Amino acid sequence: MGRTDRQLPSLLDQLRWVIPTFIAALGVGYTILEHLLITPHPITSSHVLREAIITGTVGPTLAWLLLTWATKLARSRQQAEETLEHRNRELVALNAVGEAASRSLNLDEVLQTALHRLVEVLDLEAAEIRTLEGTKLVLKSHHGVSPRFVVDDRIIPLGQCLCGQCAAQGTSLLVADLDGLGDPCARPCIQEGFRAVLAVPMKAKERVVGVIHLASRQARAFTVHDDQLLGAMGNQIAVAIENARLYAETEQRALQLEIAGQVGRQMTTILDIDQLLKQVADLIRESFGYAHVHIFLMDEIRQEIVLRETSGSAAAAIKEEGLRLTIGREGIIGQVAATGRPLVSNDVALAPHYRPHALVPETRSELAVPLQIGPRIVGVLDVQSNTCNAFDNTDVKTLQILGDQIAIAIENARLFQETRQRFQAMAALHETSLNIVSRLDSQQVLQAILQRAADLLGAQGGSLGIYEPETSLIRKIAIHNLPAKYLGATLPLGEGVAGVVVETGEPLIVNDYLRWEGHSKTFADTPLDALIGVPLRWKGEIIGCLDVLDRGERRPFGQEDIWLLNSFADLASIAIKNAELYSEVKGLSAELEQRVARRTEQLATTQAELAQKADQLQALLYKTIHLQEEERARIARDMHDSTTQLILGALYATQAAREGLDTNLSAARENMAMVQQFLQQIEAEIRQTIRDLRPLILDAEGVVPALKQYVDRYQQRTEVRCTLRVTGEPARLNSEPEVAIYRIVQEALQNVAAHAGAKTVCVGIHFDPQAVRVTVEDDGRGFDSTTLSQRAGGHFGLIGMRERAWNIGAHLQVHSTPQQGTRVVLDVPVLAK
C-alpha cells in the first residue's frame, strides 16, 4: 500500500467537514445576494429565511453523508490492506525462520540464522534470542546491542530483567515507553538507550525454552500485531530448538554408546586394578564431559565403601584425603551400595541422601550406578555435574552398561592378580625355604620373610613378635618398613593384634586399627591402620605372631590374604626353631668374644687417652710456667720502666725539697708537689698491674663491666677494633664462672691479636634463665679446626680454655675455616649468685 493510499482516510475525514461548510456558506451567500440584487424581497422576510435555511442545510448534509461514507470505505480498505500486509510479513518471517531451521540442526547456527532473517524481514533496530538453561536465560544470538551489554548481561536469572520476567511468567511483555518506568528490571535496556521493548516466550509443548527480545530507541515502536507475529515466530523457533536439542542428544547418546564400547575394549587389555580404575575414570570424564568421576570399591569386613580412584579438578586432593562411606547410611553412593539400584539426583540440594564434599562444592547433579557381578556388588561408579538436570534415563542406561563392564574387568583383574600372587607366593616360599636351609642367622631370615610377605600382599610394612612365657609378653624381634622404636616393643596378652592372636591362636584382620577397641597405645601413632595377623606355631604351641600392615584406605585386608600369611608364618616358626640352638651357642661365643674385645678396646682407648692427657698436661704445665715467667717478666719490665723511674723521680724531688727547706721554701713546695704527682702515678701503675693480675671490678661489679673495661684497654694496646655486645637480662654469676668467662675471653682475644691478623673482633654475651652463651668472633685468617687435635703444638691456649670450661661444667666449641675467621662459643650453665 502506497503513501497516498495510507493518507486517503485522513484526507477524507478532513474534507467531510470542510466541503459541507463550504457548500452551506456558498448556498446561503447566493440566496442573500439573489434577493438583494435581483428580487426586491427584504432579507428578513420569511421567504428569504426559509430558502436560506434549506440551501444551507440540505446540500451540506448530503455532502457530509457522502464524504463520511467515503471515509469509512477508505478506512476499511486501509485496514484490509494493512492486515494483508501483516499477514504477508508474518508469512515471510515464518518462512525465513523455517528456512533457517531447515538448513541445520546445530542449535547455535539455527538461532543465529533465525535472528538474522528476523532482523532483515522486520527491519529491527535491536534484537536477541535467549535459551532457558536450568533457571537461567543464556544469550545465544544478538543484534544491535553494545559489547558491554553482551558481557554483563549474557546470563540472566529467571525473574530478573524484562526477559527474565517474560520467561518466568510464560507470557509476552510489551512496554511502549520505558521512560518513567520505575521497574529496576528495565535498567539494562534503559542503559542501552532503548525506549520500547517487546519480549515473547518461545514455547514447545507448553514449556518455555527461551525468549525473543526486541528493542527500539523510539517509543511505541511495537504493536499488538508485532506481538502476535513474534509469538508465532517464537513457537516456530522453539520447535527448531527442540529439534536441534533432540538431534544433539541423539548424537550424544550415540557417542556415549560408542565410548562405552571403546571403554569396554580398553578394559579387557588391562589386568592391573589400579591402572584399570585410573584409566577408566579419566576416559569417562573426558569422553562424557562430567565434572567429576569417582570409583568406589566395597570393604565388606568394615561394611564401608571406599574411594579407590577419582578424576576431576580436585582428584589429587580427594584421593590423598581418602573417603569412606558407611553402606546404606552415608550419601547417594552408600545407598546405591546397599540397594544395588542406580540413583539419580538432578538437584543435590533437594536430595535427602546427598553428602556434600568440601573439595567439590560446585556439584549440582549426581548419578551413581552399582558395579555388580551377578548378585554381588563390588563397588559403585559415581559421576557428578556442575549443572542441575544434567542426567536422564539415557545417562543411567549408558553408565549402567559401563558399570557392568567395569565390574567384569575388576573381577578379571582380581582373579589375574590372585593367580599371579599365588604363583609368586609359591616361588617366594621356595626361596625362603632355601634361605632357612642355607642360613642359621635367624634375624636375616626373619627379615627376609617379613619383606617377602609384605611384598606379596602388596602391603607397606610388617612385624614379627615372639611370645615370652616367663613375662607373658609378646616382644617385637623383627620389623619391616616401620619406625625403629617398634623394634623391641612389648605387648601383653590380649592387647593389640599380636596380643589377641597369641591369646586366641586365631588369625585376625583389623582394617581400622585406631577405632578398634583392642588397639594398643604403644602403636597408636602408626600411619598404617590396616593389619592382618596370624599365629606362629611349633608342635601345637603358640610361639609368636606374624602381622602385615598397610593404610586401610589403600589396602584393606580380606580373608583371602590369611592363607598366604599362614604359609610364611609356618616358615618363620621353622626358621626360629632351627636357629635357636645355633643362636644360643653363637650368642655365648659372641658374647665372650665381645667382652674380651670390648675390654681390650677399653684398655687401649684408656691407655691412649691417658697418654694424650699426660702429653697435654705436660705441655700445658710448660705453657703455664712459660706464661707465668712471661707475666713476671712483663711485670718486672713495667716496674722497671715506669714504677722504678717514678720512685727515683720521687726520691730526687724529695732530696731537692729537703735541701730547699732552709734556703728556698717555694721551690721546696714545688718539689713536694712533684713528689705527690710521682706517688700518684706510682699508685696508678700498681693498680694497673693489680688489675692485669685480677681486675678488682670483676669481683665488685661482675663479668660484664670487667669485660667492657678489658675491651677498651684491648683496643688501646692493639690495632684490632673490638666491640662488646650484651643481650638478654644481665645477672651476676658465682665467682668461679665469672673468672672463667673473663679468662677465656682474655685468652681468645690474645690469640686474635697474636695469630688471627684480624681487623675486627666481636665479643658477645647472651643471658638466658638457664645458661649464658659467650662468643668471640673475628674476621681473621682462620684455620682448619678439624685438624686442630692432631697438631703437635701451638694450641695450648685452647687446651687451657677447654680446661677452664670443663672445671665450671661449661662447654667450649671452636669453629674456624681458613680465610673465613674464627668463632669461639662458650655455653655456661647458670647458677645465680
Residue pairs with C-beta under 8 A, 6 or more apart in sequence:
1 78
1 81
1 82
1 85
5 77
5 78
5 81
6 78
8 74
8 78
9 71
9 74
9 75
9 78
12 67
12 70
12 71
12 74
13 71
15 67
16 63
16 64
16 67
16 68
16 70
16 71
17 64
19 60
19 63
19 64
19 67
20 59
20 60
20 61
20 63
20 64
20 67
21 60
23 59
23 60
23 63
24 55
24 56
24 57
24 59
24 60
25 56
27 52
27 55
27 56
27 59
27 60
28 52
28 55
28 56
30 55
31 48
31 51
31 52
31 55
31 56
32 43
32 48
32 52
35 41
35 42
35 43
35 48
36 43
41 47
41 48
42 48
86 225
86 229
89 121
89 122
89 229
90 228
90 229
90 232
90 233
92 121
93 117
93 118
93 121
93 122
93 229
93 233
94 232
94 233
94 236
96 114
96 117
96 118
96 120
96 121
97 114
97 117
97 118
97 233
97 236
97 237
97 240
98 236
99 117
100 110
100 113
100 114
100 116
100 117
100 240
101 110
101 114
101 236
101 237
101 239
101 240
101 243
103 109
103 110
103 113
104 110
104 113
104 244
105 243
105 244
105 247
105 248
106 244
107 131
107 140
107 241
107 244
107 245
107 248
108 140
108 141
110 237
110 240
110 241
110 244
111 129
111 131
111 140
111 141
111 237
111 241
112 140
112 141
114 129
114 141
114 233
114 237
114 240
115 127
115 128
115 129
115 141
115 142
115 143
116 143
118 124
118 127
118 212
118 233
119 127
119 143
119 144
122 226
122 229
124 143
124 144
124 214
124 216
125 144
125 215
125 216
125 217
125 218
125 221
126 143
126 144
126 145
126 192
126 194
126 214
126 215
126 216
127 142
127 143
127 144
127 212
127 213
127 214
127 215
128 139
128 141
128 142
128 143
128 145
128 212
128 213
129 139
129 140
129 141
129 142
129 202
129 210
129 211
129 212
129 213
129 237
130 137
130 138
130 139
130 140
130 156
130 163
130 167
130 210
130 211
130 213
131 137
131 138
131 140
131 209
131 210
131 241
132 138
132 158
132 167
132 208
132 209
132 210
132 211
133 387
134 387
134 388
134 389
135 157
135 158
135 388
136 155
136 156
136 157
136 158
137 155
137 156
137 157
137 158
137 163
137 164
137 167
137 210
137 211
138 154
138 155
139 150
139 153
139 154
139 155
140 210
142 150
144 215
145 192
145 215
146 192
149 188
149 191
149 192
152 188
153 161
153 188
156 163
156 164
157 164
158 164
158 167
158 168
159 165
159 168
160 185
161 185
161 186
161 188
161 189
162 173
162 175
162 185
162 186
162 189
162 197
162 199
162 213
163 199
163 211
163 213
164 185
165 173
165 185
165 199
166 172
166 173
166 199
166 200
166 201
166 211
166 213
167 201
167 208
167 210
167 211
170 201
170 203
170 208
171 201
172 198
172 199
172 200
172 201
172 227
172 230
172 231
173 197
173 198
173 199
173 200
174 197
174 198
174 199
174 222
174 224
174 227
175 181
175 186
175 196
175 197
175 198
176 196
176 219
176 220
176 222
177 195
177 196
177 219
177 220
178 186
178 189
178 190
178 194
178 195
178 196
178 197
179 195
179 219
181 190
186 197
189 197
189 215
192 215
193 217
194 215
194 216
194 217
195 216
195 217
195 218
195 219
195 221
196 215
196 216
196 218
196 219
196 220
196 221
196 222
197 213
197 214
197 215
197 216
197 222
198 213
198 214
198 215
198 222
198 226
198 227
198 230
199 211
199 212
199 213
199 214
200 211
200 212
200 227
200 230
200 231
200 234
201 208
201 210
201 211
201 234
202 208
202 209
202 210
202 211
202 212
202 234
202 235
202 237
202 238
202 241
203 209
203 234
203 235
203 238
204 235
204 238
204 239
204 241
204 242
205 242
209 238
209 241
209 242
210 234
210 237
210 238
210 241
212 230
212 233
212 234
212 237
214 222
214 226
214 230
216 222
249 394
253 394
253 398
255 287
256 287
256 288
256 394
256 395
256 398
257 398
257 401
259 283
259 284
259 287
259 288
260 398
260 401
260 402
260 405
262 283
262 287
263 280
263 283
263 284
263 287
263 402
263 405
264 402
264 405
266 279
266 280
266 283
267 276
267 280
267 405
267 406
267 408
267 409
268 409
268 412
270 276
270 279
270 409
270 413
271 412
271 413
271 416
271 417
272 413
272 417
273 308
273 410
273 413
273 414
273 417
274 308
274 309
276 409
276 410
276 413
277 295
277 308
277 309
277 410
278 309
278 311
280 295
280 309
280 406
280 409
281 293
281 294
281 295
281 309
281 310
281 311
282 293
282 311
284 290
284 293
284 311
284 381
284 383
284 402
285 291
285 292
285 293
285 311
285 312
285 383
288 383
290 312
290 383
290 384
290 385
291 312
291 313
291 360
291 362
291 363
291 384
291 385
291 386
292 310
292 311
292 312
292 313
292 314
292 315
292 360
292 363
292 383
292 384
293 310
293 311
293 312
293 381
293 382
293 383
293 384
294 307
294 309
294 310
294 311
294 318
294 333
294 381
294 382
294 383
294 384
295 307
295 308
295 309
295 310
295 371
295 379
295 380
295 381
295 382
295 406
296 305
296 306
296 307
296 308
296 323
296 325
296 333
296 337
296 379
296 380
296 382
297 305
297 306
297 308
297 371
297 378
297 379
297 410
298 305
298 306
298 327
298 337
298 377
298 378
298 379
299 305
299 306
299 324
299 511
299 556
300 558
301 509
301 511
301 556
301 557
301 558
302 324
302 511
302 512
302 552
302 556
303 326
303 327
304 324
304 325
304 326
304 327
305 324
305 325
305 327
305 333
305 334
305 337
305 379
305 380
306 322
306 323
306 324
306 553
306 556
307 318
307 319
307 322
307 323
307 324
307 553
308 379
309 319
310 318
310 319
312 318
312 360
312 384
314 359
314 360
317 359
318 357
318 359
318 360
321 359
322 553
323 357
323 553
324 553
325 331
325 333
325 334
325 337
325 355
326 334
327 334
327 337
327 338
328 334
328 335
328 337
328 338
328 339
330 355
331 353
331 354
331 355
332 343
332 345
332 351
332 353
332 354
332 355
332 366
332 368
332 382
333 355
333 368
333 380
333 382
334 353
334 355
335 343
335 353
335 368
336 342
336 343
336 368
336 369
336 370
336 380
336 382
337 370
337 377
337 379
337 380
339 370
340 370
340 372
340 375
340 377
341 370
342 367
342 368
342 369
342 370
342 396
342 399
342 400
343 353
343 367
343 368
344 365
344 366
344 367
344 391
344 395
344 396
345 351
345 353
345 354
345 365
345 366
345 367
346 365
346 388
346 389
346 390
346 391
347 364
347 365
347 388
347 389
348 354
348 356
348 363
348 364
348 365
348 366
349 364
351 366
354 366
356 363
357 363
360 384
362 386
363 384
363 385
363 386
364 385
364 386
364 387
364 388
364 390
365 384
365 385
365 387
365 388
365 389
365 390
365 391
366 382
366 383
366 384
366 385
367 382
367 383
367 384
367 391
367 395
367 396
367 399
368 380
368 381
368 382
368 383
369 380
369 381
369 396
369 399
369 400
369 402
369 403
370 377
370 379
370 380
370 381
370 403
371 377
371 378
371 379
371 380
371 381
371 403
371 404
371 406
371 407
371 410
372 378
372 403
372 404
372 407
373 407
373 408
373 411
378 407
378 410
378 411
379 406
379 407
379 410
381 399
381 402
381 403
381 406
383 391
383 399
385 391
418 560
421 456
421 564
422 564
424 456
425 456
425 564
425 567
428 452
428 455
428 456
429 567
429 568
429 571
431 452
432 445
432 448
432 449
432 452
432 568
432 571
433 571
435 444
435 445
435 448
435 575
436 445
436 571
436 574
436 575
436 578
439 445
439 579
440 578
440 579
440 582
440 583
440 586
441 579
442 575
442 576
442 578
442 579
442 580
442 583
443 477
443 478
445 575
445 579
446 464
446 477
446 478
446 572
446 575
446 576
447 478
447 480
449 464
449 546
449 568
449 571
449 572
449 575
450 462
450 463
450 464
450 478
450 479
450 480
450 546
451 462
451 480
452 568
453 459
453 462
453 546
453 548
453 564
453 565
453 568
454 460
454 461
454 462
454 480
454 481
454 548
454 549
456 564
457 532
457 548
457 550
457 555
457 557
457 561
457 564
457 565
458 550
458 555
459 548
459 549
459 550
459 555
460 481
460 528
460 549
460 550
460 551
460 554
460 555
461 479
461 480
461 481
461 482
461 528
461 548
461 549
461 550
462 479
462 480
462 481
462 482
462 546
462 547
462 548
462 549
463 476
463 478
463 479
463 480
463 482
463 486
463 498
463 547
463 549
464 476
464 477
464 478
464 479
464 536
464 544
464 545
464 546
464 547
464 572
465 474
465 475
465 476
465 477
465 491
465 498
465 502
465 544
465 545
465 547
466 474
466 475
466 477
466 536
466 543
466 544
466 576
467 473
467 474
467 502
467 542
467 543
467 544
467 545
468 474
468 475
471 490
472 492
472 493
473 490
473 491
473 492
473 493
474 490
474 491
474 492
474 493
474 498
474 499
474 502
474 544
474 545
475 488
475 489
475 490
476 486
476 487
476 488
476 489
476 490
476 498
477 487
477 488
478 487
479 486
479 487
482 526
482 528
482 549
483 526
486 523
489 522
489 523
490 522
491 498
491 499
491 520
491 522
492 499
493 499
493 502
493 503
494 500
494 503
494 518
495 518
495 520
496 518
496 519
496 520
496 522
496 523
497 508
497 510
497 513
497 518
497 531
497 533
497 545
497 547
498 533
498 544
498 545
498 547
499 518
499 520
500 508
500 518
500 533
501 507
501 508
501 533
501 534
501 535
501 545
501 547
502 535
502 542
502 544
502 545
505 535
505 537
505 542
506 535
507 532
507 533
507 534
507 535
507 562
507 565
507 566
508 531
508 532
508 533
509 531
509 532
509 557
509 558
509 559
509 561
509 562
510 516
510 518
510 519
510 530
510 531
510 532
511 529
511 530
511 531
511 552
511 556
511 557
512 529
512 530
512 552
513 519
513 523
513 526
513 528
513 529
513 530
513 531
513 552
514 524
514 529
526 549
527 551
528 549
528 550
528 551
529 551
529 552
530 549
530 550
530 551
530 552
530 554
530 555
530 556
530 557
531 547
531 548
531 549
531 557
532 547
532 548
532 557
532 561
532 562
532 565
533 545
533 546
533 547
533 548
534 545
534 546
534 547
534 562
534 565
534 566
534 569
535 542
535 544
535 545
535 569
536 542
536 543
536 544
536 545
536 546
536 569
536 572
536 573
536 576
537 543
537 569
537 570
537 573
538 573
538 576
538 577
543 573
543 576
544 572
544 573
544 576
546 565
546 568
546 569
546 572
548 557
548 561
548 565
550 557
616 799
619 793
619 796
619 799
620 796
620 799
620 800
620 803
623 796
623 797
623 799
623 800
624 800
631 693
635 689
638 685
638 689
639 685
639 689
642 681
642 685
643 682
643 685
643 686
646 678
646 679
646 681
646 682
646 685
647 678
647 682
649 674
649 678
650 675
650 678
650 679
650 682
653 671
653 672
653 674
653 675
653 678
654 671
654 672
654 675
656 667
656 668
656 671
657 667
657 668
657 669
657 671
657 672
657 675
658 668
660 667
660 668
660 671
661 668
690 696
691 697
691 709
694 739
695 706
695 709
695 710
695 742
697 705
697 706
697 709
698 706
698 738
698 739
698 742
699 735
702 730
702 732
702 733
702 738
703 733
703 738
703 741
703 742
703 765
704 726
704 730
704 765
706 738
706 742
707 724
707 741
707 742
707 745
707 763
707 765
708 724
710 742
710 745
710 746
710 749
711 722
711 723
711 724
711 749
711 763
714 720
714 722
714 749
714 753
715 721
715 722
718 753
720 752
720 753
720 758
720 759
720 760
720 761
720 778
721 759
721 760
721 761
722 749
722 760
722 761
722 762
722 763
723 760
723 761
723 762
723 763
724 762
724 763
724 764
724 765
725 762
725 763
725 764
725 765
726 764
726 765
726 766
726 767
727 764
727 765
727 766
727 767
728 766
728 767
728 768
729 767
730 765
730 767
731 767
731 830
731 832
731 833
732 738
732 832
732 833
733 741
733 772
733 828
733 830
733 831
733 832
733 833
734 831
734 833
735 833
736 807
736 808
737 772
737 808
737 810
737 828
737 831
740 804
740 805
740 807
740 808
740 810
740 828
741 765
741 772
741 774
741 826
741 828
743 804
744 774
744 801
744 804
744 805
744 812
744 824
744 826
745 763
745 774
745 776
747 797
747 800
747 801
748 776
748 801
748 824
749 761
749 763
749 776
750 797
751 797
751 798
752 758
752 761
752 776
752 778
752 780
752 822
755 780
756 778
756 780
756 781
756 782
756 821
756 822
757 780
757 781
758 778
758 779
758 780
758 781
758 821
759 779
760 778
760 779
761 776
761 777
761 778
761 779
762 775
762 776
762 777
762 778
763 774
763 775
763 776
764 773
764 774
764 775
764 776
764 777
765 772
765 773
765 774
766 772
766 773
767 830
768 830
769 830
770 829
770 830
771 827
771 828
771 829
771 830
772 827
772 828
772 830
773 825
773 826
773 827
773 828
774 825
774 826
774 828
775 823
775 824
775 825
775 826
776 823
776 824
777 821
777 822
777 823
777 824
778 821
778 822
779 821
780 821
780 822
781 818
781 819
781 821
782 816
782 817
782 818
782 819
782 820
782 821
782 822
783 816
783 818
783 822
784 816
784 817
784 818
785 814
785 815
785 816
785 817
788 795
788 798
788 814
798 814
801 812
801 824
802 812
805 811
805 812
805 826
805 828
808 828
809 828
809 829
810 826
810 827
810 828
810 829
811 826
811 827
812 824
812 825
812 826
812 827
813 824
813 825
813 826
813 827
814 822
814 823
814 824
814 825
815 822
815 823
815 824
815 825
816 822
816 823
